[in-house]
């Protein structure tokens, strides 16, 4: 085989390896999002891709490393929507509840991560994203209140609760509700908790 043929074969092998690795991460992300850390097995991920489980360990070393890399995007710092801070609750409702995060089985990655929060290191990831991202941004709305941090956490719990009941539990009314259905309630709760007017988000009344 010529040097050119050797080079082409090496490049092709590298591309195949990278494609397989990317496919493993894609399938692992869906498995972990849907089933949680305990419910998703390395064998299942390998089967989804059509490879042996040994290859997964060769590429990632352990199930923990596979999880960390597959779910890395879910623990990246939150990219906050631009605009007045009073509009942030409505925009976060849109992100957490109504956007279709296909790569995380349709749910917001933070909600998907909650399925794995029983493990201490996974719980730390969730806590970091919630506290440094969502709550840190929302606390500006509660400025001026003696218990600003508590008010912020209460509102964060309310938002996440909506997402969990709608997608993970599937309660009937929240599942069929659209953004326009929730908008006035979000405005009322946010205004009461933050002690300042918070507008209702505009939506297209899209239901799940």
N, C-alpha and C positions, 0 to 999 in steps of 0.2 A: 504494500500500500504506500502511496506517495505521501510526502509531507503534507501536501494540501489535503489529501484524503484523511490523514490522521487528525489534522486540525478541524476539519469539518465534522468528523466523528466525535471529537472532544466537545465541540460547541453544541452538537445535537444532544449529546449525553447531558451536558450541563443544563440545556433548556428543558429536557425531560425531567431532570431532577428538580429543577426550580418549579416546573409546572405541577409535579406530583406534590411537592412540599406545599405549594399554594393551595392545592386542592384539599390536602389534609387539614390545613388551617381553616379553610372554608367550611368543611364538614364538621370539624371540631367546634367551630363557633356556633353552628346551628345546634349541635348536640348539647353543648354546655348551656346554651341559652334556653333550650326547651326542657332539658332534663336535669340541669344542675350538675355540680361537680361529681356528686356521688352517683347520680343516675346515668351519667355518660361514661362509657368504658372505652379504653384504647382499642379494644377489639372491634367495637361497633364502628368507631371512626375509620379504622383500617378497612373494614368491610364495606363501608360507604364508598370508599375510593377504589376498592378492588385490589388491595395490597395486603401483605402480611403484617401483623401487629409489630413484628420485630423491626420493620422498616420505620415505624413511627418512633420507636425508641432510638433507633439509629439517628434519626433526624433531630429529635427533641430531647432525648435523654431520659425523660420521665413524664408521667401524666401531668404533674404539677407544672413543668416547663411548657408542655403543650397548652395547658389552660392559660398560663400567663401570656403566652404569645398570641393565642387565638383571641383572647378577650382584651388584648392590650388597648384597643380603641375605646373600650368601655370605661377605662380608667384614666384616659387622657384628660387634661384640664378642660373644663367646660368652655366652649366658645359661646359667649353670651350674645343674644340678639342685640342689635344696635337700636337706639332710640331712647325716649324718656324712660326713666327707671319705673315709672308708674305703669308702663306697658309690659314690664317684664313678667308679672304673674300670668297674664294671658298668653304670652309667647311661650312660656315654659309649659303651660297646659297643652298648647298645641304640640310642642316637641315630645312631651312625656306620654301623652295619651293618644293623639290622633295621627302622628306621622307614622308611616309604614317603614320600619327598620328591617328590611328584608333579610339583611345579613345576620340579624339577631332574631330570626324566626318571627319577625313582624313587630316585636316589642322594642321599646327604648332599651338600649344596652344597660342602663342602670337598673331597670326593673328585671332584666334578664339576669344580671349579676346577683340580685337578691336571692335567687334560687340556690346560690352557692355560699351564702353568707354564714352558714353554719360552721365553716372552717375559719379559724382565727385569721389566717393570712388573707383569705378572701374577704372576710368582714372588714379588715383594715382597708382594703382597696375601696370598698363601698363607702366606708366612713370618710375616707379622704376625699372622694369625689363629691359626696353630699356636703361635707362641711366646707371644703375649700372652694367648691364650685357653686352649687345652687344656693346654699344657705349664706355663704359669704356675699353673694350678689344681692340676695333678697334683704339682708339685714339693713341695707341702706334705706329701704322703705320704712323700717321700724325705728329709725333714728328719732330721738326725742322721747322715747318711752323708757322708763326705768328697767323694764323687763324685755328689752328689744330682742335679745337672743332667744328667749323663750317664745315670744310671738313668732319669730322667724321659723323656729323649729316646728311649732304647731302648724304653720301654714305649709311647710315642707311635708309634714306628715300627711296633711290633707291632700296635697297634690299626688304624692306617691300612693296614697290609699286609693285614690280614684284609678290610677293606672293599674294597680294590682287587682282591684275588684273587677275592672273592665276586661283585662286580658288574661290574668292568671286564674281568677275565680270564675269570671263570666257571669256576674250577677245580671239579671235580665234588663233592668232599667238602664243601668250604665252602659251595658253592651250595645243597646240600640240608640243611645243618646248621641247626638251630634254636638259639635262645638257650640252652636247657637243655643242648644238646650242648657248647656252648662255655664255659658257666658255670664248670665245675670247672677247666678249663685256664686261664681268665682268673684265677681266684682263685690258682692255683698260681704262675703267672708274676708276677702283681702282688705276691704275698707275698714271693717270692724277690727281686724287684728292689727293692722298697721296704723290705724288712727289717722288716715289721710285718704282722700278720694282716689280710688283705683278704677279705671274705666273697664267696662266689659269688652272682651276681645271680639273683633269682628270675625265671622266664620262663614262657611258655606253650608252649614247645617248637615255636614256629612256624618253619617252614622257608621258604626263598625261594620 
